[in-house]
Amino acid sequence: MILDDGTLEVFALHECAAQGRKPKKVIRPLFEPCFYGELNVGYRRQYAAMGVSQQVDKLVRIWQNRDIAIGMVAVLDEEQQYRIDNVQHLLDETGEPVTHLTLRRLGGLYDIER
């Protein structure tokens, strides 16, 4: 398994506005950054997403992490933000445990709170 396309960091979405203020959402890191490998998005996955009016921008593979959930935010290479739309825990070609993440690009970017 080759994970040499860059680094991925997983964030959780939090509300950070003071009481009585306009709501503001920020993202906070959950885990240490990890390396990822980008996979090809197949036609079946693209058409399944289009069937429910969604899109798939990237499909990436990381070492298995069962704490990642749908709805979290993934930041690739410290700049691009994506919503995690699907999480699959699998074994790769050599039997190593991996997690495949289906990512959709976010329209607006969240502020990162560390």
C-alpha positions as CSV (number, residue, x, y, z in Angstrom):
1,M,0.0,0.0,0.0
2,I,1.3,3.4,-1.0
3,L,0.3,6.4,1.1
4,D,2.5,9.1,-0.5
5,D,0.0,11.7,-1.9
6,G,0.2,14.0,1.1
7,T,-1.1,14.5,4.6
8,L,-4.7,14.3,5.9
9,E,-6.0,15.7,9.2
10,V,-9.4,15.0,10.6
11,F,-11.4,17.7,12.3
12,A,-14.7,17.9,14.2
13,L,-17.2,20.7,13.8
14,H,-17.8,22.9,16.9
15,E,-20.0,25.9,17.7
16,C,-17.8,28.6,19.3
17,A,-20.1,31.7,19.5
18,A,-20.6,33.3,22.9
19,Q,-24.1,33.2,24.3
20,G,-26.4,35.6,22.6
21,R,-24.0,36.1,19.6
22,K,-24.4,35.0,16.0
23,P,-23.6,31.3,15.6
24,K,-20.1,30.6,14.3
25,K,-18.7,27.1,13.5
26,V,-15.0,26.2,13.7
27,I,-13.2,23.0,13.2
28,R,-10.9,21.4,15.8
29,P,-8.4,18.6,15.2
30,L,-9.2,15.2,16.5
31,F,-6.2,13.1,15.6
32,E,-2.6,13.5,14.5
33,P,-2.1,14.1,10.8
34,C,-1.6,11.0,8.8
35,F,-0.5,10.1,5.3
36,Y,-3.0,9.3,2.6
37,G,-3.1,7.7,-0.9
38,E,-5.6,9.0,-3.5
39,L,-7.7,6.4,-5.3
40,N,-9.7,6.6,-8.5
41,V,-13.4,7.4,-8.1
42,G,-15.2,4.7,-10.1
43,Y,-18.3,5.2,-12.3
44,R,-20.5,3.2,-9.9
45,R,-19.6,5.5,-7.0
46,Q,-20.1,8.7,-9.1
47,Y,-23.5,7.6,-10.4
48,A,-24.7,6.4,-7.0
49,A,-23.8,9.9,-5.6
50,M,-25.5,11.6,-8.5
51,G,-28.6,9.6,-7.8
52,V,-29.0,11.3,-4.4
53,S,-27.9,14.7,-5.7
54,Q,-24.4,14.6,-4.2
55,Q,-21.0,14.5,-5.7
56,V,-17.7,12.8,-5.0
57,D,-14.6,14.9,-5.3
58,K,-12.0,12.5,-3.9
59,L,-11.6,9.0,-2.6
60,V,-8.6,8.5,-0.3
61,R,-7.1,5.7,1.7
62,I,-5.5,5.9,5.2
63,W,-4.4,3.4,7.8
64,Q,-7.5,2.2,9.6
65,N,-9.0,4.5,12.1
66,R,-12.4,3.4,13.4
67,D,-13.0,6.7,15.2
68,I,-13.6,8.6,12.0
69,A,-17.3,9.2,11.3
70,I,-19.4,10.7,8.5
71,G,-19.8,14.4,8.8
72,M,-16.3,15.2,10.1
73,V,-14.1,17.5,8.1
74,A,-10.9,16.3,6.4
75,V,-8.1,18.8,5.5
76,L,-5.7,17.6,2.8
77,D,-2.2,19.1,2.7
78,E,-3.2,21.8,5.3
79,E,-5.3,23.7,2.8
80,Q,-8.2,21.9,1.1
81,Q,-11.3,21.2,3.3
82,Y,-13.7,18.3,2.5
83,R,-16.7,16.8,4.2
84,I,-16.4,13.1,4.9
85,D,-19.5,11.6,3.2
86,N,-18.6,7.9,3.6
87,V,-16.3,5.8,5.7
88,Q,-15.3,2.2,4.8
89,H,-13.1,0.0,6.9
90,L,-11.5,-2.6,4.6
91,L,-8.4,-4.7,4.0
92,D,-6.1,-3.7,1.2
93,E,-4.5,-6.0,-1.4
94,T,-1.9,-7.2,1.1
95,G,-4.3,-7.8,4.0
96,E,-3.5,-4.5,5.9
97,P,-6.4,-2.7,7.6
98,V,-7.2,0.5,5.9
99,T,-10.0,3.1,5.8
100,H,-11.4,4.6,2.6
101,L,-12.9,8.1,2.9
102,T,-15.3,9.5,0.3
103,L,-14.8,13.3,0.3
104,R,-16.9,16.2,-0.9
105,R,-15.3,19.7,-1.3
106,L,-16.8,22.3,1.1
107,G,-18.3,25.4,-0.4
108,G,-17.1,27.7,2.4
109,L,-14.0,27.2,4.5
110,Y,-14.2,26.9,8.3
111,D,-11.7,28.6,10.6
112,I,-9.4,26.1,12.3
113,E,-9.1,26.3,16.1
114,R,-6.1,24.5,17.5
